[in-house]
Amino acid sequence: MKMAHAVLALQAVTAREVAKFVRQGGRLASALVRPLLWLVVFAAGFQNVFGVAIIPPYETYIPYQVYIVPGLLGMVLLFNGMQSSLAMVYDREMGMMRLLLTAPLPRWYLLFAKLLAGTLLSILQAYVFLAVAVLFGIELPWIGWLQALPFLVLSGMMLGALGLLLSVRVRQLENFAGTMNFVIFPMFFLSPALYPLWKLEESGARVIHFLASWNPFTHAVESVRHALYGQVAVQSTAIVAGCLVVFFVLAAWGYDPQRGLMRRSGGPPGGN
C-alpha cells in the first residue's frame, strides 16, 4: 500500500462522510437536542437535589450542570458512533460497502478510514455542543477545550469501533434500532455521565457500581472529564485505548468474508 494511495482513499472516504452530513441538515440538530435537553432540563431539575458534584481531587466542588458536561459530550460521541454503524448497515444493503471494500487497498485500512471520518464528525459535533453550552451559562476552562481534544478523539474512535463491530452482526436496518437500545442506554446510564461512581458505591449499589466500572463508556467519560481540568486519568485512558484496539481488530476480522463473522452470516459485506 503506497502512502499516496492511502491518503487519497482517506480523503475520499472523509469527503463522502462530510458531504452526507452536510446534506442531512437535521443531523446536527438532532445530535445536539438530546444532550441539551439533559443539560437544561435534567440538570436544572436535579441541581437542588444533588447540590454540587465532586471530581478528583475530591475537595474540588463544581456545579452539577458543569459536572455532567463531559458525560453529555460522551453522549454525542456515543450516538454518532452508533449513527456511523447505522450508515454502514445502510451502505451494505445498498451495495456501497461492496464497492468500498473491493478497492485495491487493505480491508482494515478502508475500515480505519471510515472510522476516522466518523470520528471527525463526532468531534465537530462535540465542540458545537460545548459552544452552545457556553451560551447557557456553563463555565468551563477554555484551555480545557484544547486539553480534552486528544481524549475526545480517542473516545470517539473507541465508540466508533464499537459501532463498526456491531454493524458486522446487524444485517438489516429494521433490526438496528432494537440492537441500539441494548447498547446505548445501558452504556450511558451505567456510567458516571450523570453521577459520580463513588456515590453508587456509597449508596450500596455495588452491583451497578461493578458494572459501571467495567463499562468502556465510563472510562471514556472519565478521561474527558479529567482532561477538561488539566488532569490525566491514566487508567481510564489506557482502558479506552485497549478497547479501541480490541473492537477494531474484531470488526476488521468480522468484515473479512474469508475468516470473519460475515462468512458465517451468509455472504460478503455489500451483499443484498
C-alpha positions in Angstrom: 0.0 0.0 0.0 1.5 3.3 -1.1 1.2 6.3 1.0 -0.2 8.4 -1.8 -3.0 5.8 -2.3 -3.7 5.6 1.4 -4.0 9.4 1.7 -6.2 9.6 -1.4 -8.5 6.9 0.0 -8.8 8.6 3.4 -9.6 11.9 1.7 -12.3 10.3 -0.5 -13.9 8.5 2.4 -13.8 11.6 4.6 -15.2 13.8 1.9 -18.1 11.4 1.3 -19.0 11.3 5.0 -18.8 15.1 5.3 -20.9 15.5 2.2 -23.5 13.1 3.6 -23.5 15.0 6.9 -24.0 18.4 5.2 -26.9 17.1 3.1 -28.6 15.7 6.2 -29.4 19.1 7.6 -31.3 17.8 10.7 -28.5 15.5 11.8 -26.5 18.1 13.7 -29.7 19.5 15.3 -30.8 16.0 16.4 -27.3 15.3 17.7 -27.5 18.5 19.9 -31.1 18.2 21.1 -30.5 15.2 23.3 -27.6 16.5 25.3 -29.0 20.0 25.5 -32.3 18.7 26.9 -30.3 16.8 29.6 -28.2 19.9 30.3 -31.0 22.4 30.5 -34.0 20.3 31.8 -32.5 17.4 33.7 -29.7 19.3 35.4 -32.0 22.2 36.3 -34.4 19.8 37.9 -31.8 17.9 39.9 -29.5 20.8 40.8 -31.1 21.3 44.2 -31.3 17.5 44.8 -27.6 16.8 44.2 -26.3 20.2 45.1 -22.7 20.0 43.9 -20.8 17.2 42.4 -17.2 16.3 43.1 -14.4 15.2 40.8 -10.9 14.1 41.8 -9.3 15.6 43.8 -12.4 15.2 46.0 -12.1 18.6 47.6 -12.9 20.2 44.2 -16.5 21.2 44.1 -18.3 22.1 40.8 -21.9 22.8 39.9 -23.9 19.8 38.8 -24.6 21.3 35.4 -20.8 21.6 34.9 -20.2 18.1 36.2 -22.5 16.4 33.6 -21.0 18.2 30.5 -18.3 15.5 29.9 -21.0 12.9 30.2 -23.0 14.7 27.6 -20.0 15.1 25.4 -19.7 11.3 25.7 -23.4 11.0 24.7 -22.7 13.0 21.5 -19.8 10.7 20.7 -21.8 7.5 21.6 -24.8 8.4 19.4 -22.7 9.5 16.5 -20.7 6.3 16.7 -23.9 4.3 16.6 -25.1 6.5 13.7 -22.0 5.7 11.8 -22.6 2.0 12.3 -26.2 2.5 11.1 -24.7 4.1 7.9 -22.5 1.0 7.5 -25.6 -1.2 7.6 -27.4 1.0 5.1 -24.3 1.1 2.7 -24.2 -2.7 2.9 -27.8 -3.0 2.0 -27.4 -0.6 -0.9 -24.2 -2.2 -2.2 -21.9 0.7 -1.4 -19.8 -1.4 1.1 -19.1 -3.9 -1.6 -17.6 -1.2 -3.8 -15.6 0.3 -1.0 -14.2 -3.0 0.4 -13.2 -4.3 -3.1 -10.9 -1.3 -3.6 -7.2 -2.2 -4.1 -6.3 -1.4 -0.5 -6.2 -3.5 2.7 -9.7 -4.0 4.1 -8.6 -3.0 7.6 -7.3 0.4 6.2 -10.6 1.1 4.5 -12.5 0.4 7.7 -10.0 2.6 9.6 -10.6 5.4 7.1 -14.4 5.1 7.8 -13.6 5.1 11.5 -11.5 8.3 11.2 -14.1 10.0 9.1 -16.9 9.2 11.6 -14.7 10.4 14.5 -14.1 13.7 12.7 -17.8 14.3 12.6 -18.2 13.3 16.2 -15.5 15.8 17.3 -17.1 18.6 15.3 -20.5 17.9 16.9 -18.9 17.7 20.4 -17.3 21.1 20.1 -20.5 22.6 18.7 -22.3 21.3 21.8 -19.6 22.9 24.0 -20.1 26.2 22.3 -23.9 26.0 22.7 -23.4 25.0 26.4 -21.4 28.2 27.0 -24.4 30.2 25.7 -26.5 28.5 28.5 -24.0 29.8 31.1 -21.9 26.7 31.5 -18.4 27.8 32.6 -15.5 25.5 31.6 -11.8 26.5 31.5 -11.0 27.5 27.9 -7.7 25.6 28.0 -9.7 22.5 28.9 -11.3 22.6 25.4 -7.8 22.0 23.9 -6.7 19.6 26.6 -9.7 17.4 26.1 -9.2 17.1 22.3 -6.9 14.0 22.3 -9.2 12.2 24.7 -12.3 13.1 22.7 -10.6 11.7 19.6 -9.6 8.5 21.4 -13.0 8.1 22.9 -14.8 8.9 19.7 -12.6 6.3 17.9 -13.3 3.7 20.5 -17.1 4.2 20.3 -16.9 4.3 16.6 -15.0 1.0 16.6 -17.7 -0.5 18.8 -20.3 0.7 16.2 -18.2 -1.0 13.4 -18.2 -4.2 15.4 -22.0 -4.1 15.9 -22.6 -3.4 12.2 -20.9 -6.7 11.4 -23.8 -8.6 13.0 -26.7 -6.3 12.2 -27.9 -7.5 8.8 -30.9 -5.3 8.3 -31.8 -1.7 9.1 -35.0 -2.9 10.8 -33.0 -4.8 13.4 -30.7 -1.9 14.2 -33.0 0.1 16.5 -33.5 -2.8 18.8 -29.8 -3.6 18.9 -29.0 0.0 19.8 -31.5 0.0 22.7 -29.4 -2.8 24.3 -26.2 -0.9 23.7 -26.7 2.9 24.0 -28.9 3.2 27.1 -27.1 0.6 29.3 -23.7 2.1 28.4 -24.9 5.6 29.1 -26.8 5.0 32.4 -24.2 2.6 33.8 -21.5 5.3 33.7 -20.5 8.4 35.6 -22.1 10.6 33.0 -24.8 11.8 35.4 -23.5 10.9 38.8 -20.1 10.0 40.3 -19.2 6.4 40.6 -18.3 6.8 44.3 -21.9 7.8 45.0 -23.1 4.5 43.7 -20.7 2.6 46.0 -21.6 4.9 48.9 -25.3 4.2 48.4 -24.8 0.5 48.5 -25.5 -0.2 44.7 -22.4 -2.4 44.5 -23.7 -4.4 41.5 -24.3 -1.3 39.5 -21.0 0.1 40.6 -19.3 -3.1 39.4 -21.0 -3.0 36.0 -20.2 0.7 35.6 -16.6 0.1 36.4 -16.3 -2.4 33.6 -18.2 -0.2 31.1 -15.9 1.2 28.4 -18.0 4.3 28.2 -17.3 5.0 31.9 -13.6 5.3 31.2 -14.3 7.5 28.1 -16.2 9.9 30.2 -13.7 9.9 33.0 -10.8 10.5 30.6 -12.5 13.5 29.1 -13.7 14.9 32.5 -10.2 14.8 33.9 -8.7 16.4 30.7 -11.1 19.3 30.9 -9.4 20.2 34.2 -5.8 19.5 33.1 -5.6 16.0 34.6 -4.8 12.7 33.0 -6.8 9.6 34.1 -4.1 7.2 33.2 -6.0 4.0 33.9 -9.2 5.2 32.1 -7.2 6.4 29.1 -5.4 3.0 28.9 -8.7 1.1 29.0 -10.2 3.3 26.3 -7.1 2.7 24.1 -7.2 -1.0 24.8 -10.9 -1.3 24.0 -10.3 0.7 20.7 -7.7 -1.9 19.6 -9.9 -4.9 20.6 -13.1 -3.5 19.0 -11.4 -2.5 15.7 -9.4 -5.8 15.4 -12.7 -7.8 15.9 -14.5 -5.5 13.4 -11.8 -5.9 10.8 -11.8 -9.7 11.3 -15.6 -9.7 11.1 -15.6 -7.9 7.8 -13.2 -10.4 6.3 -15.5 -12.6 4.2 -13.0 -15.5 4.3 -12.4 -15.7 8.1 -14.8 -13.4 9.9 -18.4 -13.3 11.0 -19.5 -12.3 7.5 -18.8 -15.8 6.3 -21.0 -17.3 8.9 -23.8 -14.9 8.5 -24.3 -15.5 4.8 -22.1 -13.9 2.3 -19.7 -11.0 1.8 -20.3 -7.4 3.0 -22.2 -5.4 0.5 -24.5 -8.3 -0.5 -28.2 -7.8 -0.6 
